[in-house]
Amino acid sequence: RFIGCLLCVCVMAASAGAVLLSLYVVQVTEDPDGKLDLDEQKLKQTSIVYDRDGNEVNTFAGENNRIWRDISAMPENLQNAVIAVEDKDFRSEPGINVKRTIAAALNEFTGNALLGSKQGASTLEQQLVKNLTGDSEQDILRKVREIFRALGLDNRYEKDTILEAYLNTISLTNTVAGVQAGATVYFNVDELSNLSAAQCASIAAITKNPTAYNPYTNPEQHLQRRNWILKLMHDQGKLTDAEYEAARTAPLVLAEEAEKEVVTHTSNNSYFTDAVFEAVTQQLMADRGLTQKEAHSLIYNGGLRIYATVDPEVQSVMENVWLEGKYWEPMPIENYDDPNDPDDTPRTITTQAAG
């Protein structure tokens, strides 16, 4: 009878635990802000302004400079480089790597005595979850949340969709996010298909630690990691002997700093760009019924393609003439009352224009 009662208590406790676990899983996998909605993430990208001839003249970027590219536009070497170094079993695992997760958990519980050092077990899905949610708490529950969210992602999306989202959202230093922005900033490559195997490995190398492996500031460390990734690709059958040797010995040729600046425009560069921003804001508010805040968010994160009437050469000449002020006297503002200016000195107006 005692054993029977004990079994009943154990069953009840297990049932209660299962219910609590289920409630926790439901709670942690909720996504009210749409952070794990990969279709929504695809919309969050840099908007580009083109001149009257179809040339890019400026960008409007939010938190990150990001140009989204479909997985079909990404060369196999780029996909293989990331998978080789970050999660070689990505294509076959269900969002988590069970063996590595168990080993990492046991190692953690034994104070790293089992494997000798702290071991990582994150899959691409888990890394994507962390990147999108910003959940980086250093506790065991964070890993539990991450695991269930990764399983949810793998259940809802195809592997190519997950890889596409990962490659478009990885951090590549400062405000540069995604492989397209990285290819442009570091190698001045606009078409991802033109990336060499070495350049693909370079992009994959940066994301682990964008500061430590920044090719501009730490080229030696960057090259070591790049070549290690190339070796992984070779060992995993993604590069032939000849391809590996050619990529391994390829020099690190980066875009000039002046060219790199091209992709980091701000609206301060041009009065015309300010005018375009304001005009698009007003049009979005009128046509779509958006608030000003919603319109600004769409411009900064919506991946809009804005075609303007500007002639960059004429605009530049006109702005220089205005700034030089050779043809008129600045207009003084008399009796300027500034409580923060004890001298209360007169101010002047500098005229601005866009054409």
C-alpha positions, 0 to 999 in steps of 0.5 A, spaced: 500 500 500 505 504 501 509 503 495 502 504 491 501 511 494 508 513 493 507 511 486 501 515 486 504 521 489 510 521 484 505 520 478 501 526 480 508 530 481 510 528 474 503 530 471 504 537 475 511 538 473 509 536 466 503 542 466 508 547 469 513 545 463 508 546 458 505 553 461 513 555 461 514 553 454 508 556 451 510 563 455 517 563 452 515 561 445 510 567 445 512 572 440 508 578 441 513 583 438 514 579 432 521 578 433 521 571 431 517 572 425 522 571 419 517 574 414 517 580 418 524 581 419 525 581 412 522 587 411 526 591 416 532 593 412 535 599 409 531 604 404 535 606 398 535 613 395 536 613 387 538 619 383 534 621 376 539 616 372 538 610 377 544 611 381 544 610 389 545 617 392 543 616 399 541 611 404 536 611 410 538 606 415 535 604 422 539 601 427 543 597 422 545 598 415 542 592 412 540 590 405 536 583 405 538 578 400 534 572 398 538 565 399 538 564 392 542 570 391 547 567 396 553 563 393 554 556 396 561 558 398 558 563 403 552 558 405 557 553 406 562 557 410 557 559 415 555 552 416 562 549 416 564 554 422 557 555 426 553 549 425 556 543 421 550 539 422 545 544 420 541 541 415 540 535 419 538 537 426 531 539 428 533 546 431 538 543 436 544 539 437 542 533 442 548 530 443 552 537 444 547 540 448 547 534 453 554 534 453 555 542 454 549 541 460 553 536 463 560 539 463 556 546 466 554 542 472 561 539 473 564 546 473 567 544 466 571 538 469 568 533 464 570 537 457 576 541 461 573 548 458 566 551 457 563 548 451 558 551 446 552 548 443 548 553 439 545 551 433 544 556 427 537 556 430 539 558 437 544 563 434 538 566 430 533 566 436 539 570 440 540 575 435 533 577 434 530 577 441 536 580 444 535 575 450 543 574 453 541 573 460 547 568 463 543 563 466 540 556 465 533 558 464 535 563 458 538 556 454 532 553 456 528 559 452 533 559 447 532 551 446 524 551 445 524 557 441 529 554 436 525 548 436 519 552 434 523 556 429 525 549 426 518 547 426 515 553 422 520 554 417 524 551 412 532 550 413 533 555 407 528 560 410 532 560 417 539 560 413 537 566 409 534 570 416 541 568 419 545 571 413 541 577 413 541 579 420 548 577 423 552 583 426 558 585 422 561 590 426 558 597 428 551 598 425 553 593 419 548 587 419 547 582 414 552 579 408 550 584 403 552 590 407 558 586 409 560 585 402 559 592 400 563 595 406 569 590 406 570 588 399 566 593 395 562 587 392 555 589 390 553 582 387 554 576 392 555 572 387 561 575 385 564 574 392 570 569 392 571 563 396 576 567 401 571 573 401 566 568 403 570 565 409 572 572 411 565 574 412 563 568 416 570 569 420 567 576 422 561 574 426 564 570 431 567 577 434 566 583 430 571 587 434 576 582 434 576 579 427 575 586 424 579 585 418 581 593 418 583 593 425 585 586 426 587 583 419 592 578 422 587 575 427 582 575 421 586 572 416 588 566 421 580 565 422 579 566 415 584 560 413 581 556 419 574 556 416 577 555 409 580 548 412 573 546 415 570 547 408 575 543 405 575 538 411 567 537 410 568 536 402 566 543 400 572 545 397 577 541 392 584 541 394 586 546 388 580 551 391 582 551 398 589 552 396 587 558 392 583 561 397 588 560 403 593 563 399 589 569 397 591 576 400 586 580 404 584 586 399 579 590 402 575 596 400 578 603 401 576 607 407 573 612 402 569 607 398 566 604 405 564 611 407 559 610 401 554 605 404 554 609 411 550 616 408 546 620 413 541 625 411 546 630 413 549 629 407 544 633 403 539 638 403 535 635 398 536 628 402 532 631 407 527 634 403 526 627 400 525 624 407 520 629 409 516 628 402 516 621 403 514 621 410 508 626 408 506 621 402 506 615 407 502 619 412 497 621 406 497 615 402 497 609 408 494 613 414 500 612 418 503 616 423 509 620 423 513 615 427 510 609 423 512 613 417 519 614 419 520 607 421 518 604 415 523 609 411 528 607 416 527 599 416 522 598 410 527 597 405 524 602 400 526 604 393 526 611 393 527 614 386 528 622 386 529 627 381 536 630 383 542 631 379 548 630 384 553 634 380 548 640 380 546 639 387 553 639 389 555 645 386 548 649 388 550 647 396 557 649 395 554 656 392 549 657 398 555 655 403 560 660 401 555 666 401 558 670 396 552 673 393 548 675 399 549 678 406 547 673 411 541 676 415 542 678 422 537 676 427 536 682 432 534 682 439 536 675 439 534 673 446 537 666 448 537 665 456 543 660 455 547 666 452 550 671 457 552 675 451 546 675 447 550 676 441 546 677 434 545 670 430 545 670 422 540 666 418 544 661 412 539 660 407 538 653 404 535 650 398 534 644 394 533 643 387 
